[in-house]
Amino acid sequence: MRAWDGRSERRPRGPSAGHVDDADLEEVRAAGIDLDPRTPGERLRPGSGGDVAPATEAGTVTDVDHAPDGDHAPDGDHAPGTAQDHAHPHSHSAPGEPPLIGIVGAGAVGSALGLALSRAGWPVTAVASRDKGRRERFRSLVPGTRAFAEANALLDEVELVVLAVPDDAIAQVAGGLHMYGGQAMVHTSGLLGAEVLMAAMAAGTQIGAFHPLVAFADTERAVEALKGATVAIEGDPQLADLLARMAEAIGAVPVRLAPGSKTAYHAAAVLAAGGVVALLDAIAEVGRVAGLDEAGSLAVYGPLIRQTLGNASAIGIRNALTGPMTRGDVGTLEAHLDGLARLAPDALDVYLALARRELALAEDRGALAPEVAARLRASLANRS
C-alpha cells in the first residue's frame, strides 16, 4: 500500500480537460474547467482512523470564466466576482470520524448517494454540478452542502471525492481533477475499474470504486433500495475498509469482485434492471392486445413475476421454470408464435429469445423427451 508522508502538498494544475458536448451527459460538463494552483489545508487519510496532515494556508481559485451561469463561489454563500468569494477556511473531520465527502455530479446517482450518506451521519459537505437547478435540488436534499459550478473547486473542501458521472465521461472528468496528498477519489461505475481515475492522482492519494447495485429512477425509492443492496467496492486495503464502512452505514452490503470480472458483473446488472424493464414493456405490449393498459398489465402479471422470483430464490432458477416449454406443449408454442406475429410483432423476437433459453433449461432439467425437445426447437427455428 502507498506510504503516507503526513503532509499535504501544493501541486501545479494542468490545463482544462475540455467540455463534453453531449447534452445527455449533464454532469460531464463539470470537467470543462481551468485549474489554478491551490494550497490545501489538512487532509484526512481515508480509512486511516483519523490521522491528519498539518494545515496550511487557505487556497483561492480565481478562474470563473467557465461557469455558464456566472457563479463559481458556493451557491448562497457569497455574491460572485471577488477574490474572497473563493477563499474558504478548511474544517476537516476529527480523528475517528468519517471523512468529509464531496460529490461531483448532482444527477440521479449523486443525489441519492448524497442523501443516503447524509442521513447516515456521513458528512456530505460539497457538491459540484454545472446545472444550477441540480445544485439547488441537491442542497435542498442535503442542507448545508456547499455547491459549486466547477468540480475543481470542490477539492479544497473535501477528503473523499465521489465521481457520480456517466461511465463514458469518467476518464475525462478525472483528467481535469488532481487530488491533494491525503485525499481519495472513487467513481460509481459498475463497469470500469479504479485505474480510470489515475489521471487525478498525486503523491499520497488513493483511488477506488463504489458501485451500488440499485436502480436510480427515483431519489427516495433509491435511498430506500440501498438498504440491503449490494455495493461493489474497489481500492487498496485502507480505502476498501473505508468504503465498506460507508456501504454499511447506508444499509448496503459491500462486496469485493474478482479481478477482471467487472464487465460480466455489470452486464448481468443491466439484464437485471434495464433487461427486466424491456421485458415488462414487451409484456405490456402483448397485454394491450388483451385489452389491458400498462397499469393493468403490471397488476395482472406483476404478482406472477414476484412469485417466480420467489420460487427461483427458494428452489433454484432451473427448478422455477414453468410453462409450455417444460411440458412439451408444441401446439401452445405454435399458437403463441402465430398470435404474436399477427398482433404484437415487436414482442415476437423477445418471446423467441426467451423461449430458446427456456428450452435449454428444460432439457438440462430432464423435463423433456428428446423427440419433444426436437419438435419445440424446430418450431422456434422456423420463426427465425
N, C-alpha and C positions, 0 to 999 in steps of 0.2 A: 504494500500500500504506500501511497505517496507520503513522504515525510512532510510534516508541517513545521514551518520555521517560526511560527508565533508572531509574525509581523504582517501587516497589510502593506501592499505595495502601490505606489503610484505608477501606472503603466500607460505608455502612449497609446492612443486610439488610432485605428486605421480609418480609411475613408468609408463613406457610406456604402452599404451593400446594395443600395438602389431600391426602387419601388417594384412591387409585383403588380402588374396591371389587371390581372383577372379579377373582375368585380365580385366573383363568387367567393374569393378568399379574403373576406373582410379584414380579418385580423392580421393578414400577412403584411399589410401596409405599415405595420409597426417597424418593419425592417428598413423603411426608407428614411434614414437618419444620417446626419453628420455628427461626428463624435469629437468631443473635446477632452483633453486631459483633465482628470479629476483626482483628488486625493480622498480616499475613503476614510471613514472612521474605523472603529474597532469592528471586527467581524467574528461571528461565532464560527467555530469549526463544526460543520454539520455532523451530528452523531457523536461528537466527542465528549458529551457530558457537560458542555458549557464553557470550555476554555475559550478565552477571547484574546485577541491581539490588542496591543495598546492603541488608543485612539490618537488620531492626528487631526489636522485642521479640517473643518467642513469644506466640501468642494463646491464649485459653481459650474453651471452649464450656461453658455451664452448663446448658442445657436437655436433660434426659434423659427427659422425661415421655413422649415418643412412641416410645421403643424398646419393642417389645412384650415382649421378654424381659428388660427392665430393664437392659440394658448399653448404654452409649454409648461407653465407652472401648474402645480396640482390644482385641480378644479376646486373652487370655493375657498382656497387658502389665500391667494393674493390676486390682485389685478396684474395681468401680464405686462411685460415691457420694461422692467427694471431689473438690475443685476441682483438685488436682494431677493427677487422673486424666486430665484433658483438656489438660494442657499438654505440649507435645512440642517438643524442640529441633529447629529446622529444619536439615536437612542436604540440600544440593542438588547437582545434577550439576556436575562440573567442566567447564571450557571444553573444547569439542570432543567431549564425551561425550553419549550420548543423554539426553533429559530423563527426570525421574522420572515414572512413569506410574501413574495411578490408574484403576481400572475400576469403574464404577457398574453393578452387575448381575452376579451370580455364577451365571447360568444357563449354557446350552449355549454361546452365543457368547462371553460374557465369560470363562468358564473356559478355553475352548480358546485364545482370543487371549492371555490371561494366561500360560498355559503355554508357548505358542509364543514369545512375546516374551521370557519369562524364559530359555528355553533358547537363544535367540539372543543373549543377553547384554544385552538392554534391561531396565533396572531397573523391575520392577513392584513398587511399594512399598506400595500400599494398595488395598483393595477395599471396596466398600460394598454391603451387602445386608441387608434386614430378616429374611431367613431364616437363622437361626443355623446350621442344618445346611449350607446352601450356603456360608456364610462359612468354616466349618470345612473343608469339602471343598476350597474354593479355596486355603486356607492349606496344606493337605496337598499340593496340586499345586505351589504356589509358596511354598516355605518362606521365612519371614522377612517375609512380607507382613503389614502392619498391617490388621486387619479392623474395620470399623465398621458399626454397625446403621443409622446415618443418613448419608445421602450428603453433607450439607453439611460434616461433619467431615473428609471426605477432602480437601477443597480446601486445607486447611492443610498437606497432606503432599506434594503433587504439583505438577508443572508442566504435564503433559498429561493431560486427563481424557478417558477413553473411555466414552461413554454406550452401554452394551450392554443396552438395554431394548426391549420391543416397539414397533413403529412408532407405534401409536396413542397411546402414552404419552410419547413423546419430548418433545413440546412442554410437557406439564405438568411432567415431571421437570425439564426445563431451567428452567422458570419458578420453581422453588424453589431454584435454584443460581445464585449470582452470583460470577463469577470475579474474581480479583485481576489487577491490571495485570501483564502479562508471561506470563499463563497462556494456554493454548489448550484448546479442547474440540472433540471430534469425536463424531459418532454413527456407528453401524454399519448404518444403514438403506440398502437399495438403492433405495428409492422416494423418500425425502424429500431435499430439498436442505439445504444448510447453514443456510439462513435460519431454519429451525425452532428453532435454538439461540440466536437473537438476544436472547431474554429474559435469557440468562445473561451477556451481555457487559457489560464495563465498559471504561473507557478503557485502551487498550494491550493488549487481548485479541484473540484470533483464534478463528474457528470454522471447521469443515470437516466432511468425511465420509470414512469409511474402511470400505468395504463389501467383505468377502471373498466371492467367488463360490464358496462351499463349502457342502455340506450338513452342518450341525452336529448330526448324530444321535448321535454317539459322540465323546467328547473326544479320545482318542488317534487315531482314524481321521481326525477333522477336522484335527488338528495335522499329520498326515502329508499330508492332501489339500491343505493350504495351499501345499505345495511345488509350484510351477508353476501355481498357481491365479491367476486374475485378481483384483486388488483395485482397485475404482473409488474414486478419491480426488477430493476437492474442497477448495478453500481458496485463500487468497491465495498468491502465488508462494512466499513464505517458508515458510508452513505446508505447502503442497503438496510442497515439496522435502523437508521433514522426513518427511511421510507416505510419500513414495516410498521414502525410505531405510528407513523402518520396514517397508514391504511387502517390500522386497528382503531385509531382514535375516531374515525368516521364510521366505524362498524363493519368495515370490509375485512376480507381475508387475504393477506399478502401471499404471493407465490413467487418462486424463482423458476424461470423457464430454462430448459436445457439449451446449451449453446446451439445456435443455428436453427432453432425451432420457431422463431417468431413469425415467419411468413405463414407456416401452416397454422399456428395458433390464431393468427389474425384472420386468415381465410375462413377457418371454422367459425370464428366470431361473426364474420359478415354473413355467413349462412344462417347463423342462429338469430340474427337481428334482421338485416335487410332481406335475407333469403326468406325468412318467415313472413315478413310483410308482403313480399312479392307473391308468396303462396296464398296469403289471405286475400290479396287482390284478385287472384285467379278464382278463388272460392266465391268471392263476391260477384265476379262476372258471371259465373255459372248460376249462382243464386238468383241473379236478376232474371234469368230465363225462367226460373221457377216462381217469379213474382215477388222476390224479396229485395228490399233495398239494402244498402250496406249495413245499417244497424240491425236489420232483420237477419241478415246472414251471420253476423257476429253473434247475435242472440241464439240462433239455432245451432250453429256449428261450433261456437266457442266452447261450450261445455264438453263436446266430444274431443276437441283439441286438448283441453285440460285433462280429461280422463286418459287420453292416450299418453300424454306426457307423464302422468302419474303411474300408469302401467309400466312405461319404459323405465322409470326410476325404480320401480319395485321389482320387476321381473326381468329387466334387460330389454334392449332395443329389439333384438330379433324375436323374442317371445311376445313382444307387444304388438307385432304385426297382425292385423285382421283384414278382412275384405276378400274380394273375388280372387285375388292372386294367391291367397293361401288356400282357397277352396277349389281352385282349378276351374272357376266358372268362366269358360271361354265365351259363352253366349252373352253373359253380362258385360264382359270386357268389350265385345264387339258392339253391343248396344251403346255403351258409353262413348266409344270412339266415333260411331256414326252420328250420335246426337251432338257431340261437341263439334264435329266437323261442320254440321249444318247450323247450329245455334250459337256456339261460342268458340269460333275457330281460334281466337287469340289464346285461349286456355288449353288448346289441344297439345301443343308442344310441352307445356308444363306437365300435363297428365301423362304423356308418353314417357318423359324422362323419369318421372317418379315411378311409373308402372314397371319400367325396366329394373329400377333399383329394388322395388318390392319383389319382383320375380326372383332376383338373385338372393334376396333374404329368405324367401320361401323355400328355394332349393337348398340353401345352406342349412335350413332348419329341418329338412327332410319331410316337408309337408306335402310335396307333390310327387306323383309318379312321373318317371322320365318322359313318357309319351304325352302326358298332360302338359308338362312344362314346355315341351317342344311345340305343342299347338298354341299355347299362350305366346311363346316367343315369335312364332310365325305371324300371328295376328298383329303383334307390335311392329314387326319388320315390314309388313305390308303398308303401314301408315307412314313410314319414314320418307 
